Amino acid sequence: MSKNNAWMPLYIGDYMRDTSHLDATEHGAYLMLIMHYWNTGPVKDDDRALANITRAGIQWPEISSTIRAFFTSEGGFLRHKRIDAERAKASDLSDKRRAAGQARQSSNRSASAEHVLSNSLASAGANAEQLQTQSHSQSQSHIHSHSVS
């Protein structure tokens, strides 16, 4: 997952449908937990840590089973199927954008290098032509001065 997790998709219709049974405390706890999950990935299945993450404190034991119903427990961690899928999509999109940006940057560098090379060759050609013209002019001048004498 990208280091910049400033946004997370929240499908309001899906959220409201799936959480219509929650009270205000449970909504707050669930939102805190899914935002934490978005930033860090699977959450350690530990009541003390979950109480802190959700800001539920001493109310955590009362709401724990309701909130845990949105997750599956695997290997000591809580997993959230929807967030895992959204994180994977976001990571894939970020990787594609990074690759496209690097390709664009590389292409711009190549085009710039070709432009510099082209200009250098054109400049070298012009310099050579100028030297040749000067040399020819000097030799004509030299020949002309000897023939007049």
Disulfide bonds with the S-S distance in Angstrom:
none
